[in-house]
Amino acid sequence: MIRLFHAYFPPRMILLGVSEAVVVVLAFVLATVLWSGVIDADLILVYERGFLKILLVSGIFILCMYYFDLYDTFVLASRREVLTRFAQVLGTVSVIQAVLYYTYPPLRLGRGVFLVGIILGALLVIGGRQLFLVLNSWPRFAERVVIFGDGPLAQHLISEFQTRSELGIAVVGQVSQDRDLTNGSGATHRLEELSQLVESKRIDRIIVTMGDRRGKLPVELLLQLKARGVEIQDGLELYERVTGKAPLESLRLSWLLFSPGFYNLRPLLLYKRIFSLIFSAVCLLLSSPLMFLITLAVRLDSPGPVIFRQKRVGKDGKIFTLYKFRSMRNGADRKGDLRPVQEPDDRITRVGRGLRRSRLDELPQLYNILRGDMYFVGPRPFVPEQEEELAGQIPFYRQRWAVKPGATGWAQIHRGYCASVKDNAEKLAYDLFYIKNMALGLDLLILFQTIKILVLGRGAR
């Protein structure tokens, strides 16, 4: 896994994105040559800054592919879905180019060059995708691993490797704690035969997923295999990188104490405060006309206050008042009616339904961010009753309170509303990953993904 912005990405997906960016640039360069001729193309690319314009259009092209989830594992698995979304990408890029053409001429690319370039780019990218799918599913290019251990962590990793071919990992065998080994064919081997299996199956890596390792881990054997070039990796670390969340079911206190990360350093917290202060002030200023219109709509739609106020739990368990546009009938939050919101829900007003769907009901939280109750990015704050209930049922739940809550966050972009303890436990796993890896790059990545969700209406909330 490659670490970018303090998050982890499969090398194959990084390679796919970079190669497609290069292909699109080359397609527009070739289009310039075909449309204008070699001599004129040289003048256009160099003296008329044509290459810079091509880089801009290519960047928009790749950005649209990302925003339409064309680098998402589950979308890649469906050829029909890929083609549908690719058509949406072409339409969006064409609209953006048309806007640039009429609003800012210095950035425009010639219509003929753009038309030829986008056709060439589409054909090359689609052809490259087909080649990628073939090579990605070829066992010869997969890394061969053995899982050392059993239990939930081992099963989760095996499931991830089997369903996500872009990881490029093939599980050849598994060593359980009862000292039996099961290879791909289902046969069992003694632990002592592990060395022979590594040799015969050309194992690249051994992933250790054992929970209790005291007196059970064959240290000498693993050291011998490591000396022979076999990588030995901790399963908890790999699970975190592959899934983007903490391994909650197999989490040990030592992971929280000794694992790198969880650095709430003063410079980082100062940056988050300054960034949140400036960004919230700018957003409040820009969104004030929209907020005025929403105020009128809420007021005309149903009786009651425009702003909904509710107590939430913040950093270190401190209580603060959260502000939102009211999206429910007045008094719907009274005790006895705090059930999770589900569609359809008779408590939600007509205007409120649109506000919740577009996330515009959360605009008043900019005031919370401006006051310092929240950051722009952080764990989602809940009501005190819900927090206490979850803290009593989910291990390490109070670790969420180590940082200020946020209007958006790592858990919010991966999970929607959670009604069950199990769902909230998974959301905690994402929160712990964020708290451990909290950094400027990760915050920017989360904001980037949040904009994608707001604009296209896809993803979690």
C-alpha beads as a LAMMPS data file, in Angstrom:
LAMMPS data file: protein, C-alpha beads

461 atoms
460 bonds

1 atom types
1 bond types

-500.0 500.0 xlo xhi
-500.0 500.0 ylo yhi
-500.0 500.0 zlo zhi

Masses

1 110.0

Atoms # bond

1 1 1 0.000 0.000 0.000
2 1 1 1.192 3.508 -0.855
3 1 1 0.687 6.247 1.724
4 1 1 -0.623 9.556 0.390
5 1 1 -2.187 12.325 2.509
6 1 1 -1.789 10.001 5.537
7 1 1 -4.189 7.490 3.939
8 1 1 -3.314 4.288 2.094
9 1 1 -3.996 3.421 -1.550
10 1 1 -3.350 0.226 -3.560
11 1 1 -0.282 0.643 -5.818
12 1 1 -2.257 -0.737 -8.772
13 1 1 -4.889 1.989 -8.477
14 1 1 -2.202 4.673 -8.208
15 1 1 -0.539 3.221 -11.307
16 1 1 -3.890 3.164 -13.130
17 1 1 -4.616 6.805 -12.298
18 1 1 -1.138 8.048 -13.250
19 1 1 -1.066 6.046 -16.491
20 1 1 -4.520 7.315 -17.491
21 1 1 -3.443 10.899 -16.805
22 1 1 -0.442 10.411 -19.110
23 1 1 -2.630 8.759 -21.765
24 1 1 -5.138 11.633 -21.749
25 1 1 -2.360 14.231 -22.077
26 1 1 -0.826 12.308 -24.990
27 1 1 -4.263 11.988 -26.614
28 1 1 -4.742 15.775 -26.655
29 1 1 -1.176 16.348 -27.869
30 1 1 -1.799 13.871 -30.694
31 1 1 -5.115 15.582 -31.431
32 1 1 -3.299 18.908 -31.765
33 1 1 -0.882 17.366 -34.271
34 1 1 -3.652 15.675 -36.270
35 1 1 -5.862 18.768 -36.349
36 1 1 -3.250 21.462 -36.942
37 1 1 -0.323 19.666 -38.548
38 1 1 3.147 19.092 -37.119
39 1 1 4.509 22.615 -37.687
40 1 1 1.444 24.482 -36.424
41 1 1 1.080 22.053 -33.520
42 1 1 4.593 22.956 -32.348
43 1 1 3.653 26.645 -32.370
44 1 1 0.362 25.987 -30.580
45 1 1 1.867 23.763 -27.878
46 1 1 4.834 26.015 -27.105
47 1 1 4.096 29.625 -28.030
48 1 1 0.341 29.668 -27.526
49 1 1 0.624 27.758 -24.250
50 1 1 -1.327 24.909 -25.746
51 1 1 0.427 22.345 -23.562
52 1 1 -0.659 24.156 -20.388
53 1 1 -4.243 24.167 -21.672
54 1 1 -3.952 20.440 -22.392
55 1 1 -2.707 19.838 -18.838
56 1 1 -5.724 21.762 -17.509
57 1 1 -8.245 19.799 -19.600
58 1 1 -6.521 16.503 -18.753
59 1 1 -6.597 17.367 -15.050
60 1 1 -10.334 18.093 -15.284
61 1 1 -10.792 14.781 -17.137
62 1 1 -9.039 12.707 -14.439
63 1 1 -10.711 14.678 -11.640
64 1 1 -14.135 13.933 -13.130
65 1 1 -13.215 10.244 -13.370
66 1 1 -12.418 10.285 -9.660
67 1 1 -15.589 12.181 -8.800
68 1 1 -17.695 9.678 -10.738
69 1 1 -16.095 6.800 -8.764
70 1 1 -14.231 5.320 -11.720
71 1 1 -11.405 4.368 -9.352
72 1 1 -13.764 2.641 -6.931
73 1 1 -13.349 -1.126 -6.543
74 1 1 -17.035 -1.985 -6.784
75 1 1 -17.608 0.217 -9.832
76 1 1 -14.621 -1.356 -11.596
77 1 1 -16.212 -4.786 -11.176
78 1 1 -19.164 -3.821 -13.422
79 1 1 -18.347 -3.094 -17.073
80 1 1 -21.799 -1.617 -17.656
81 1 1 -21.452 0.726 -14.683
82 1 1 -17.991 1.806 -15.862
83 1 1 -19.309 2.685 -19.339
84 1 1 -22.308 4.551 -17.898
85 1 1 -20.175 6.666 -15.607
86 1 1 -17.552 7.199 -18.284
87 1 1 -20.261 8.697 -20.504
88 1 1 -21.134 11.029 -17.604
89 1 1 -17.468 12.017 -17.357
90 1 1 -17.305 12.901 -21.058
91 1 1 -20.464 14.992 -20.764
92 1 1 -19.205 16.823 -17.673
93 1 1 -15.795 17.561 -19.198
94 1 1 -17.498 18.886 -22.346
95 1 1 -19.737 21.197 -20.307
96 1 1 -16.770 22.532 -18.306
97 1 1 -14.812 23.111 -21.522
98 1 1 -17.789 24.962 -23.021
99 1 1 -18.016 27.198 -19.946
100 1 1 -14.285 27.958 -20.178
101 1 1 -14.632 28.636 -23.899
102 1 1 -17.147 31.442 -23.383
103 1 1 -16.158 32.820 -19.958
104 1 1 -12.358 32.779 -20.019
105 1 1 -10.980 32.544 -23.589
106 1 1 -7.257 32.416 -22.596
107 1 1 -7.856 28.948 -21.106
108 1 1 -9.890 27.554 -23.952
109 1 1 -8.701 24.705 -26.127
110 1 1 -9.704 24.783 -29.796
111 1 1 -13.027 23.068 -30.429
112 1 1 -11.579 20.805 -33.109
113 1 1 -8.605 19.806 -30.956
114 1 1 -10.899 19.211 -27.980
115 1 1 -13.306 17.040 -29.984
116 1 1 -10.551 14.879 -31.491
117 1 1 -8.687 14.754 -28.176
118 1 1 -11.648 13.660 -26.101
119 1 1 -12.516 10.914 -28.621
120 1 1 -8.918 9.654 -28.671
121 1 1 -8.675 9.921 -24.894
122 1 1 -11.912 7.995 -24.406
123 1 1 -10.834 5.193 -26.739
124 1 1 -7.377 4.907 -25.166
125 1 1 -8.684 4.985 -21.584
126 1 1 -11.391 2.378 -22.275
127 1 1 -8.860 0.154 -24.045
128 1 1 -6.398 0.614 -21.206
129 1 1 -9.086 -0.290 -18.669
130 1 1 -9.717 -3.578 -20.455
131 1 1 -5.991 -4.359 -20.410
132 1 1 -5.844 -3.421 -16.712
133 1 1 -8.722 -5.775 -15.861
134 1 1 -6.995 -8.652 -17.663
135 1 1 -3.627 -8.076 -15.996
136 1 1 -5.230 -7.359 -12.620
137 1 1 -6.929 -10.773 -12.588
138 1 1 -3.824 -12.656 -13.751
139 1 1 -2.516 -14.815 -10.852
140 1 1 1.066 -14.438 -12.086
141 1 1 1.034 -10.777 -11.042
142 1 1 -0.409 -11.415 -7.556
143 1 1 1.678 -11.376 -4.391
144 1 1 1.530 -14.795 -2.701
145 1 1 0.943 -14.707 1.051
146 1 1 0.341 -17.026 3.997
147 1 1 -1.936 -15.968 6.855
148 1 1 -0.408 -16.978 10.206
149 1 1 -3.284 -17.128 12.689
150 1 1 -7.044 -17.492 12.759
151 1 1 -9.974 -15.618 14.234
152 1 1 -11.824 -12.498 13.040
153 1 1 -8.744 -10.583 11.877
154 1 1 -7.558 -13.426 9.642
155 1 1 -11.022 -13.912 8.143
156 1 1 -11.474 -10.185 7.505
157 1 1 -8.139 -9.989 5.692
158 1 1 -8.876 -13.074 3.586
159 1 1 -12.255 -11.592 2.636
160 1 1 -10.633 -8.278 1.635
161 1 1 -8.031 -10.037 -0.518
162 1 1 -10.669 -12.161 -2.258
163 1 1 -13.067 -9.313 -3.058
164 1 1 -10.535 -6.600 -3.921
165 1 1 -8.420 -7.780 -6.816
166 1 1 -6.708 -4.381 -7.104
167 1 1 -4.785 -5.245 -3.920
168 1 1 -2.914 -7.877 -5.913
169 1 1 -2.701 -10.362 -3.019
170 1 1 -3.408 -14.107 -3.281
171 1 1 -3.749 -16.157 -0.073
172 1 1 -1.919 -19.441 -0.669
173 1 1 -2.364 -20.875 2.822
174 1 1 -3.275 -20.257 6.447
175 1 1 -1.566 -21.377 9.653
176 1 1 -3.986 -21.611 12.560
177 1 1 -3.087 -21.407 16.234
178 1 1 -3.768 -25.116 16.657
179 1 1 -0.613 -25.600 14.562
180 1 1 -2.399 -26.839 11.450
181 1 1 -1.854 -25.317 8.056
182 1 1 -4.426 -25.161 5.307
183 1 1 -3.266 -24.356 1.802
184 1 1 -5.302 -23.328 -1.193
185 1 1 -6.404 -26.887 -1.952
186 1 1 -7.745 -27.499 1.548
187 1 1 -4.974 -29.911 2.626
188 1 1 -3.469 -29.595 6.107
189 1 1 0.190 -29.403 7.015
190 1 1 2.097 -29.301 10.256
191 1 1 3.620 -26.030 11.294
192 1 1 7.064 -27.548 10.740
193 1 1 6.245 -27.834 7.025
194 1 1 5.757 -24.082 6.692
195 1 1 9.356 -23.583 5.567
196 1 1 8.938 -26.166 2.791
197 1 1 5.634 -24.604 1.722
198 1 1 7.236 -21.163 1.511
199 1 1 9.871 -22.620 -0.796
200 1 1 7.563 -24.693 -3.002
201 1 1 4.817 -22.059 -3.368
202 1 1 7.226 -19.100 -3.634
203 1 1 5.605 -17.214 -0.764
204 1 1 6.346 -13.472 -0.756
205 1 1 4.897 -12.523 2.601
206 1 1 3.667 -14.030 5.882
207 1 1 0.945 -12.028 7.627
208 1 1 0.763 -12.624 11.393
209 1 1 -2.813 -12.302 12.699
210 1 1 -2.487 -14.215 15.984
211 1 1 -4.161 -12.438 18.877
212 1 1 -2.329 -14.019 21.812
213 1 1 1.266 -14.527 20.681
214 1 1 2.866 -15.323 24.022
215 1 1 4.626 -18.670 23.728
216 1 1 2.808 -19.493 20.481
217 1 1 4.714 -17.509 17.879
218 1 1 7.546 -19.528 16.260
219 1 1 10.021 -16.663 16.417
220 1 1 13.087 -18.602 15.247
221 1 1 11.291 -20.047 12.217
222 1 1 9.927 -16.644 11.211
223 1 1 13.386 -15.087 11.593
224 1 1 14.845 -17.770 9.333
225 1 1 12.188 -17.123 6.702
226 1 1 12.732 -13.374 6.958
227 1 1 16.467 -13.915 6.394
228 1 1 15.546 -15.783 3.203
229 1 1 13.714 -12.735 1.860
230 1 1 10.152 -13.470 3.019
231 1 1 8.448 -10.365 4.415
232 1 1 6.861 -10.784 7.862
233 1 1 4.034 -8.313 8.505
234 1 1 1.725 -7.601 11.419
235 1 1 -1.899 -8.282 10.500
236 1 1 -3.250 -5.350 12.531
237 1 1 -1.062 -2.918 10.605
238 1 1 -2.043 -4.405 7.241
239 1 1 -5.765 -4.429 8.100
240 1 1 -5.588 -0.732 8.969
241 1 1 -3.903 0.094 5.668
242 1 1 -6.201 -2.042 3.526
243 1 1 -9.524 -0.974 5.066
244 1 1 -8.825 2.558 6.294
245 1 1 -10.116 1.733 9.770
246 1 1 -8.843 0.376 13.066
247 1 1 -9.135 -3.411 13.625
248 1 1 -11.738 -2.993 16.367
249 1 1 -12.662 -6.681 16.796
250 1 1 -9.019 -7.656 17.299
251 1 1 -7.871 -4.416 18.915
252 1 1 -5.536 -4.696 21.873
253 1 1 -4.601 -1.969 24.350
254 1 1 -0.989 -2.274 23.174
255 1 1 -2.086 -1.085 19.709
256 1 1 -3.354 2.160 21.207
257 1 1 -0.313 2.583 23.453
258 1 1 2.580 1.638 21.182
259 1 1 1.304 1.998 17.623
260 1 1 2.755 5.033 15.804
261 1 1 0.337 7.912 15.487
262 1 1 -2.166 9.510 17.896
263 1 1 -0.048 12.661 17.864
264 1 1 -2.254 15.582 18.926
265 1 1 0.698 17.962 18.746
266 1 1 0.174 21.665 19.375
267 1 1 1.233 22.784 15.862
268 1 1 -1.275 20.368 14.314
269 1 1 -4.107 21.483 16.601
270 1 1 -3.183 25.122 15.979
271 1 1 -3.339 24.541 12.220
272 1 1 -6.751 22.860 12.546
273 1 1 -8.063 25.803 14.556
274 1 1 -6.708 28.448 12.155
275 1 1 -7.900 26.532 9.091
276 1 1 -11.354 25.944 10.616
277 1 1 -11.633 29.603 11.648
278 1 1 -10.723 31.017 8.226
279 1 1 -12.640 28.429 6.209
280 1 1 -15.818 28.745 8.308
281 1 1 -15.725 32.559 8.088
282 1 1 -15.354 32.437 4.293
283 1 1 -18.103 29.808 3.966
284 1 1 -20.448 31.828 6.196
285 1 1 -19.880 34.905 4.056
286 1 1 -20.392 33.090 0.751
287 1 1 -23.403 31.078 1.917
288 1 1 -25.239 33.929 3.667
289 1 1 -27.640 34.590 0.716
290 1 1 -28.462 30.872 0.542
291 1 1 -28.951 30.692 4.306
292 1 1 -31.361 33.632 4.091
293 1 1 -33.458 31.780 1.490
294 1 1 -33.401 28.599 3.593
295 1 1 -34.557 30.626 6.607
296 1 1 -37.581 31.869 4.641
297 1 1 -38.363 28.369 3.356
298 1 1 -38.230 26.777 6.815
299 1 1 -40.340 29.583 8.287
300 1 1 -43.034 29.268 5.598
301 1 1 -43.066 25.461 5.569
302 1 1 -43.943 24.732 9.203
303 1 1 -44.413 26.582 12.491
304 1 1 -41.542 26.727 14.950
305 1 1 -38.000 28.088 15.204
306 1 1 -35.766 28.144 12.124
307 1 1 -32.677 26.979 14.006
308 1 1 -32.650 23.616 15.757
309 1 1 -30.511 23.507 18.916
310 1 1 -29.346 20.293 20.529
311 1 1 -26.798 19.319 23.173
312 1 1 -23.872 17.290 21.810
313 1 1 -20.714 15.791 23.308
314 1 1 -17.439 17.437 22.322
315 1 1 -13.763 17.107 23.178
316 1 1 -13.019 15.459 26.538
317 1 1 -16.737 14.767 26.976
318 1 1 -17.688 18.449 27.310
319 1 1 -21.239 19.374 26.303
320 1 1 -21.908 22.096 23.727
321 1 1 -24.932 23.314 21.749
322 1 1 -25.063 22.260 18.091
323 1 1 -26.934 24.426 15.573
324 1 1 -28.746 23.181 12.453
325 1 1 -31.616 24.309 10.270
326 1 1 -34.754 22.653 11.596
327 1 1 -35.728 19.794 9.290
328 1 1 -38.363 18.150 11.546
329 1 1 -41.667 19.163 12.992
330 1 1 -41.293 21.440 15.988
331 1 1 -40.818 19.358 19.152
332 1 1 -40.013 16.110 17.321
333 1 1 -36.827 15.781 19.386
334 1 1 -38.631 15.677 22.721
335 1 1 -37.849 12.737 25.003
336 1 1 -39.417 9.540 23.834
337 1 1 -39.035 10.475 20.167
338 1 1 -35.259 10.270 19.680
339 1 1 -35.415 7.289 17.347
340 1 1 -32.957 7.304 14.407
341 1 1 -34.105 9.055 11.261
342 1 1 -35.297 6.621 8.600
343 1 1 -36.930 7.154 5.226
344 1 1 -39.819 7.718 5.102
345 1 1 -40.056 9.534 8.453
346 1 1 -43.231 11.423 9.348
347 1 1 -41.273 13.806 11.589
348 1 1 -39.414 15.380 8.641
349 1 1 -40.998 18.413 6.948
350 1 1 -41.187 18.922 3.178
351 1 1 -38.404 21.510 3.168
352 1 1 -36.489 19.485 5.735
353 1 1 -36.419 16.471 3.442
354 1 1 -34.620 18.484 0.772
355 1 1 -32.299 20.086 3.313
356 1 1 -31.249 16.734 4.734
357 1 1 -30.775 15.188 1.299
358 1 1 -28.515 18.074 0.210
359 1 1 -26.845 18.409 3.658
360 1 1 -27.792 22.101 3.703
361 1 1 -29.412 21.655 7.110
362 1 1 -25.881 21.568 8.568
363 1 1 -24.833 25.035 7.349
364 1 1 -25.403 26.644 10.796
365 1 1 -22.656 24.362 12.138
366 1 1 -20.291 26.893 10.578
367 1 1 -21.112 29.024 13.627
368 1 1 -20.073 26.138 15.912
369 1 1 -16.787 25.899 14.014
370 1 1 -16.269 29.666 14.220
371 1 1 -16.850 29.568 17.999
372 1 1 -14.358 26.741 18.462
373 1 1 -16.833 24.030 19.521
374 1 1 -15.856 21.958 16.483
375 1 1 -13.277 21.593 13.750
376 1 1 -14.200 21.341 10.106
377 1 1 -12.916 17.753 10.141
378 1 1 -13.328 15.361 13.060
379 1 1 -15.566 12.654 14.561
380 1 1 -19.296 13.310 14.386
381 1 1 -20.766 14.569 17.709
382 1 1 -23.732 12.728 19.212
383 1 1 -26.252 13.545 21.939
384 1 1 -25.076 12.750 25.518
385 1 1 -27.600 9.919 26.027
386 1 1 -26.456 8.146 22.874
387 1 1 -22.777 8.676 23.687
388 1 1 -23.117 7.176 27.156
389 1 1 -25.055 4.199 25.832
390 1 1 -22.482 3.471 23.122
391 1 1 -19.545 4.026 25.487
392 1 1 -20.948 1.310 27.732
393 1 1 -21.238 -1.209 24.881
394 1 1 -18.284 -0.509 22.555
395 1 1 -14.668 -0.873 23.761
396 1 1 -12.429 2.209 23.450
397 1 1 -15.430 4.339 22.462
398 1 1 -14.368 7.282 24.634
399 1 1 -11.210 7.641 22.529
400 1 1 -13.422 9.587 20.091
401 1 1 -13.446 12.405 22.618
402 1 1 -9.667 12.896 22.305
403 1 1 -10.212 15.493 19.553
404 1 1 -12.876 18.073 18.803
405 1 1 -15.783 16.795 16.695
406 1 1 -16.177 17.897 13.096
407 1 1 -18.816 18.832 10.540
408 1 1 -17.349 16.135 8.297
409 1 1 -14.872 13.356 8.926
410 1 1 -13.262 10.086 7.889
411 1 1 -16.128 8.053 9.358
412 1 1 -18.800 10.310 7.840
413 1 1 -17.524 9.859 4.271
414 1 1 -17.381 6.069 4.688
415 1 1 -20.549 5.383 6.703
416 1 1 -24.017 6.874 6.695
417 1 1 -26.379 7.197 9.637
418 1 1 -25.920 4.327 12.091
419 1 1 -28.897 2.937 13.983
420 1 1 -27.331 -0.146 15.608
421 1 1 -24.462 -0.682 18.033
422 1 1 -22.673 -2.785 15.407
423 1 1 -22.837 0.026 12.839
424 1 1 -21.596 2.567 15.377
425 1 1 -18.727 0.234 16.289
426 1 1 -17.641 0.201 12.656
427 1 1 -17.903 3.984 12.570
428 1 1 -15.677 4.107 15.657
429 1 1 -13.106 2.024 13.765
430 1 1 -12.946 4.761 11.115
431 1 1 -12.765 7.471 13.797
432 1 1 -9.827 5.737 15.497
433 1 1 -8.019 5.518 12.159
434 1 1 -8.523 9.268 11.698
435 1 1 -7.393 10.164 15.228
436 1 1 -4.295 8.000 14.804
437 1 1 -3.371 9.470 11.386
438 1 1 -4.681 13.010 11.876
439 1 1 -2.779 15.406 9.599
440 1 1 -3.243 18.285 7.166
441 1 1 -3.140 15.959 4.156
442 1 1 -5.841 13.664 5.530
443 1 1 -8.083 16.642 6.360
444 1 1 -7.752 17.934 2.789
445 1 1 -8.524 14.469 1.414
446 1 1 -11.666 14.279 3.582
447 1 1 -12.816 17.745 2.470
448 1 1 -12.187 16.770 -1.151
449 1 1 -14.289 13.625 -0.721
450 1 1 -16.997 15.578 1.140
451 1 1 -17.344 18.006 -1.779
452 1 1 -17.715 15.004 -4.069
453 1 1 -20.539 13.641 -1.896
454 1 1 -22.277 17.029 -1.711
455 1 1 -22.039 17.710 -5.448
456 1 1 -22.970 14.255 -6.743
457 1 1 -25.074 13.022 -3.825
458 1 1 -23.100 9.774 -3.634
459 1 1 -21.505 8.194 -0.582
460 1 1 -22.083 8.294 3.130
461 1 1 -23.037 11.197 5.256

Bonds

1 1 1 2
2 1 2 3
3 1 3 4
4 1 4 5
5 1 5 6
6 1 6 7
7 1 7 8
8 1 8 9
9 1 9 10
10 1 10 11
11 1 11 12
12 1 12 13
13 1 13 14
14 1 14 15
15 1 15 16
16 1 16 17
17 1 17 18
18 1 18 19
19 1 19 20
20 1 20 21
21 1 21 22
22 1 22 23
23 1 23 24
24 1 24 25
25 1 25 26
26 1 26 27
27 1 27 28
28 1 28 29
29 1 29 30
30 1 30 31
31 1 31 32
32 1 32 33
33 1 33 34
34 1 34 35
35 1 35 36
36 1 36 37
37 1 37 38
38 1 38 39
39 1 39 40
40 1 40 41
41 1 41 42
42 1 42 43
43 1 43 44
44 1 44 45
45 1 45 46
46 1 46 47
47 1 47 48
48 1 48 49
49 1 49 50
50 1 50 51
51 1 51 52
52 1 52 53
53 1 53 54
54 1 54 55
55 1 55 56
56 1 56 57
57 1 57 58
58 1 58 59
59 1 59 60
60 1 60 61
61 1 61 62
62 1 62 63
63 1 63 64
64 1 64 65
65 1 65 66
66 1 66 67
67 1 67 68
68 1 68 69
69 1 69 70
70 1 70 71
71 1 71 72
72 1 72 73
73 1 73 74
74 1 74 75
75 1 75 76
76 1 76 77
77 1 77 78
78 1 78 79
79 1 79 80
80 1 80 81
81 1 81 82
82 1 82 83
83 1 83 84
84 1 84 85
85 1 85 86
86 1 86 87
87 1 87 88
88 1 88 89
89 1 89 90
90 1 90 91
91 1 91 92
92 1 92 93
93 1 93 94
94 1 94 95
95 1 95 96
96 1 96 97
97 1 97 98
98 1 98 99
99 1 99 100
100 1 100 101
101 1 101 102
102 1 102 103
103 1 103 104
104 1 104 105
105 1 105 106
106 1 106 107
107 1 107 108
108 1 108 109
109 1 109 110
110 1 110 111
111 1 111 112
112 1 112 113
113 1 113 114
114 1 114 115
115 1 115 116
116 1 116 117
117 1 117 118
118 1 118 119
119 1 119 120
120 1 120 121
121 1 121 122
122 1 122 123
123 1 123 124
124 1 124 125
125 1 125 126
126 1 126 127
127 1 127 128
128 1 128 129
129 1 129 130
130 1 130 131
131 1 131 132
132 1 132 133
133 1 133 134
134 1 134 135
135 1 135 136
136 1 136 137
137 1 137 138
138 1 138 139
139 1 139 140
140 1 140 141
141 1 141 142
142 1 142 143
143 1 143 144
144 1 144 145
145 1 145 146
146 1 146 147
147 1 147 148
148 1 148 149
149 1 149 150
150 1 150 151
151 1 151 152
152 1 152 153
153 1 153 154
154 1 154 155
155 1 155 156
156 1 156 157
157 1 157 158
158 1 158 159
159 1 159 160
160 1 160 161
161 1 161 162
162 1 162 163
163 1 163 164
164 1 164 165
165 1 165 166
166 1 166 167
167 1 167 168
168 1 168 169
169 1 169 170
170 1 170 171
171 1 171 172
172 1 172 173
173 1 173 174
174 1 174 175
175 1 175 176
176 1 176 177
177 1 177 178
178 1 178 179
179 1 179 180
180 1 180 181
181 1 181 182
182 1 182 183
183 1 183 184
184 1 184 185
185 1 185 186
186 1 186 187
187 1 187 188
188 1 188 189
189 1 189 190
190 1 190 191
191 1 191 192
192 1 192 193
193 1 193 194
194 1 194 195
195 1 195 196
196 1 196 197
197 1 197 198
198 1 198 199
199 1 199 200
200 1 200 201
201 1 201 202
202 1 202 203
203 1 203 204
204 1 204 205
205 1 205 206
206 1 206 207
207 1 207 208
208 1 208 209
209 1 209 210
210 1 210 211
211 1 211 212
212 1 212 213
213 1 213 214
214 1 214 215
215 1 215 216
216 1 216 217
217 1 217 218
218 1 218 219
219 1 219 220
220 1 220 221
221 1 221 222
222 1 222 223
223 1 223 224
224 1 224 225
225 1 225 226
226 1 226 227
227 1 227 228
228 1 228 229
229 1 229 230
230 1 230 231
231 1 231 232
232 1 232 233
233 1 233 234
234 1 234 235
235 1 235 236
236 1 236 237
237 1 237 238
238 1 238 239
239 1 239 240
240 1 240 241
241 1 241 242
242 1 242 243
243 1 243 244
244 1 244 245
245 1 245 246
246 1 246 247
247 1 247 248
248 1 248 249
249 1 249 250
250 1 250 251
251 1 251 252
252 1 252 253
253 1 253 254
254 1 254 255
255 1 255 256
256 1 256 257
257 1 257 258
258 1 258 259
259 1 259 260
260 1 260 261
261 1 261 262
262 1 262 263
263 1 263 264
264 1 264 265
265 1 265 266
266 1 266 267
267 1 267 268
268 1 268 269
269 1 269 270
270 1 270 271
271 1 271 272
272 1 272 273
273 1 273 274
274 1 274 275
275 1 275 276
276 1 276 277
277 1 277 278
278 1 278 279
279 1 279 280
280 1 280 281
281 1 281 282
282 1 282 283
283 1 283 284
284 1 284 285
285 1 285 286
286 1 286 287
287 1 287 288
288 1 288 289
289 1 289 290
290 1 290 291
291 1 291 292
292 1 292 293
293 1 293 294
294 1 294 295
295 1 295 296
296 1 296 297
297 1 297 298
298 1 298 299
299 1 299 300
300 1 300 301
301 1 301 302
302 1 302 303
303 1 303 304
304 1 304 305
305 1 305 306
306 1 306 307
307 1 307 308
308 1 308 309
309 1 309 310
310 1 310 311
311 1 311 312
312 1 312 313
313 1 313 314
314 1 314 315
315 1 315 316
316 1 316 317
317 1 317 318
318 1 318 319
319 1 319 320
320 1 320 321
321 1 321 322
322 1 322 323
323 1 323 324
324 1 324 325
325 1 325 326
326 1 326 327
327 1 327 328
328 1 328 329
329 1 329 330
330 1 330 331
331 1 331 332
332 1 332 333
333 1 333 334
334 1 334 335
335 1 335 336
336 1 336 337
337 1 337 338
338 1 338 339
339 1 339 340
340 1 340 341
341 1 341 342
342 1 342 343
343 1 343 344
344 1 344 345
345 1 345 346
346 1 346 347
347 1 347 348
348 1 348 349
349 1 349 350
350 1 350 351
351 1 351 352
352 1 352 353
353 1 353 354
354 1 354 355
355 1 355 356
356 1 356 357
357 1 357 358
358 1 358 359
359 1 359 360
360 1 360 361
361 1 361 362
362 1 362 363
363 1 363 364
364 1 364 365
365 1 365 366
366 1 366 367
367 1 367 368
368 1 368 369
369 1 369 370
370 1 370 371
371 1 371 372
372 1 372 373
373 1 373 374
374 1 374 375
375 1 375 376
376 1 376 377
377 1 377 378
378 1 378 379
379 1 379 380
380 1 380 381
381 1 381 382
382 1 382 383
383 1 383 384
384 1 384 385
385 1 385 386
386 1 386 387
387 1 387 388
388 1 388 389
389 1 389 390
390 1 390 391
391 1 391 392
392 1 392 393
393 1 393 394
394 1 394 395
395 1 395 396
396 1 396 397
397 1 397 398
398 1 398 399
399 1 399 400
400 1 400 401
401 1 401 402
402 1 402 403
403 1 403 404
404 1 404 405
405 1 405 406
406 1 406 407
407 1 407 408
408 1 408 409
409 1 409 410
410 1 410 411
411 1 411 412
412 1 412 413
413 1 413 414
414 1 414 415
415 1 415 416
416 1 416 417
417 1 417 418
418 1 418 419
419 1 419 420
420 1 420 421
421 1 421 422
422 1 422 423
423 1 423 424
424 1 424 425
425 1 425 426
426 1 426 427
427 1 427 428
428 1 428 429
429 1 429 430
430 1 430 431
431 1 431 432
432 1 432 433
433 1 433 434
434 1 434 435
435 1 435 436
436 1 436 437
437 1 437 438
438 1 438 439
439 1 439 440
440 1 440 441
441 1 441 442
442 1 442 443
443 1 443 444
444 1 444 445
445 1 445 446
446 1 446 447
447 1 447 448
448 1 448 449
449 1 449 450
450 1 450 451
451 1 451 452
452 1 452 453
453 1 453 454
454 1 454 455
455 1 455 456
456 1 456 457
457 1 457 458
458 1 458 459
459 1 459 460
460 1 460 461
